[in-house]
């Protein structure tokens, strides 16, 4: 009578070839990384869809259902990433203004290296404003400005980044004064606020609402220069 074979003993964790090679931990890390990447891609897809909807229909005219449809995702996936439309609005406005401020700071820093005068600086900044105004999210600024009038959180976010831009403009004015491009004055804050108003809402509004009379960046800068040279 043949003797019964004993079942093989299960490998202990310490004797497992996977444990020895570390393949188990590596596989877990890869799976976790893949899951994180999928979640990040899903989040970015929703943000892109929301930007499109907001630019086209405004914040008030867009629903979470609209965003879900545009993102082609499930309701559960949408609300996993963003609990409310207001959360999406705040994130997008923060991202937009953050990138806007960074780009302006970069333009101003590069202008220092090129030793540009005020007119050339205005052309560079107006060109960037024109790029934003004519871009795919061209209506976003007006929706954000309107919302900031009634939403304190949005207003606080906009004030934070607008002050960052104004401060960068003031530093540029100080550089222009030091290099002799513009007369020295103690009230550089007033000058920076004026320059901010001319370049941000000023250029954007005329670019959008003046239709055939709207000026491009070079024309806008040239016209400002003529006005500045007008004698009292």
C-alpha positions, 0 to 999 in steps of 0.5 A: 500500500503506497504511503500517503504523501504529506502536503507541502508546507506553505512557504514562510514569508521569510523563505518566499522567493518574492520576499527575498527579491522584494518583488512583492513590495515593488508590485504594491508600490507600482499598483499604488502609483498607477492608482494615484496616476489614474486619480490625478488624470481623472481630476485634471480631466474634470478640471479641464471640463469645468474650465470649458463649461465656465468659459462658455456658460459662466459660473452661474450657468454651469451645473455639476451635471454639465461638468460631469457630462463634459468630463465624461465621468460618473457622478461618483467620480466627480464628487469623489474629487470635488464636493461642490461647484464652488470648490471647482470655481475656487480651485480654477480661479486660484490656478489661473491667477497663480499662473498669471502672476508668475508669467507677469513676474517672469516678463518683468524679470526678463525686461530687467535683463534687457534694460527695457524702457516703460513703453517696451515693458507695457508692450510686453505686458499688454501682449501677454494680456492679449494672449489671455484675452484671445485664448480659449478661456477668454471669458473667464476673467469677466466671470471671475470679476463678477463673482468676486463682487458677491463672493468674499472667498473669491474676492480674497483670492483675487486680491491676494494675486492682484496685490502680488502683481501690483507689487511686482509692477512697483518693483519694476517702477523702482528699477526704471527710476534707478536706470533713469527711464522714468522720473523719480517719485516717492509715491511708487505705489500710486504709479503701480496701481495706475499701471495695474489698472491700465494693463489688466482691466483696461487693456482687456476691456477695450480688447473685448468690447471695442470690436473693430476699434480694439487696439493690439498690444503695440497700438495700446502702448503707443497710445498711452505713450502719446497721452503721457507726453501730452503737456498740461 
